Amino acid sequence: MGEYEIIITPDAEADLNELDDYITFELKAPETAVRYIEDIKSQITMLSKSPRRFKLMENEPWKSRGVRRMNAKNFAVFFYVYEEYSEVYVMNVIYQKRDIPKILAELYPDIDEL
């Protein structure tokens, strides 16, 4: 199989921008922000080769919808593979120490548990 196209959704882009702003303005470390975001994006780019090596999420409703999780730095990257078009959609990038199930429920309130 060939490579997959990586599509970073507006939500994931907003997550990365929020992280950049936090490191740049709150922590006052703009150079660190640039390197950190570049590292995360570099790891996301690696999804173009065999994204299915990452397991499906274990809990519903995410598992049945094909959502997978990859760790990048201290962040969880949530994505799904659209096999028909060889695309990987990066949904969100969330700090691993946050309450991820709660955040996903808030971000996607229309998705009920199955």
N, C-alpha and C positions, 0 to 999 in steps of 0.2 A: 504494500500500500504506500502511496505517496505521502507527502507532507500535508498537514492540515493548516488551513488558514486560521489565524488567531484573531478573534474579534473581541475587543474589550468594550463591554457595554457602557453606556453613560453612567450607570450606577457604579461600576467598578472604577471608571475614570474619576468619578466624584470621590470615591474612597481614597484613591491615590492622591488626588489633589488635597483632600483633607489632611492626610498624613504629611504631605509636603508642607502644607501651611503650619501644621503643628510643630514639626521639627524646625522649620525656618523661623517662625515668629515666637512660639512659646519657648522652645528650647534655645532659640537664637543660634542655630547651627545650620546655616544655609548650605554649606559645602557638604555636610553630613546628609542633609535632606536629598541633595542631588544624587549622591552615591547610593543611598538607601533605596530610593525609587528606581534607579537604574538597575540595582541588584534584583529587586523584585520583578521588574519588567523582563530582565534577562531570564529569570527562572520561568516566568510565564511563557516566554518565547519558546522554551524547550518543550512546551506542550505540543508544538507542531509535529513532533516525532512521538508516536505511540502514546497519546493522552490516556488511553484506556489502561495503562499500567497503574493508574491511581484507582483505588477501590471506590465503588459507589458508597455514598453516605449510608450509614446503617439505619437511621431513623426516617420515618415517614413524615411528611409526604415526599421528601427529597429523593429517597431511594427509588421509588417507582417512577419518578420523573427523570431519572438518569443523572442526577447531580453528583458530582465527584468533588473531592477536596484534595488540594495539594498544599503543603506547607512551604512558605517562602519567607526566609528570615523569621521574624516572630509573628507572621501573619498567615491566616488561612485563606487560600484562594479557592473560591467556589466556581465551578464551571460545569458545562455539559457539552457533550460531543454530538454534533449533528452529522451523522455518518453519511447521509445521502449527498451532502454537499462538501464533505471533508472539511468541516468547520468546527472550531472550538469556541464557544461563547463563554467568556469570563464574566460571571455575574457580579461578584463582590470580592473585596479584599478586606478582611476583618482581623483586628488584633486578636491573637489566640487567647489572651487572658480575659477577654470580655465574655459575657454570657451569650455565646453564639446562638443557641436555639432561640433565645428571647429576641435577639437582634434580627434573625431571619424571619421570625414571626411578625415583627414590627415592619420589616421591609416588604414582606409579601403577605399582607393580611387577608388577601382573597384566596390564598391557598390553604385549604383546610386539611387536617390530617385525614388520611384514608382509613 
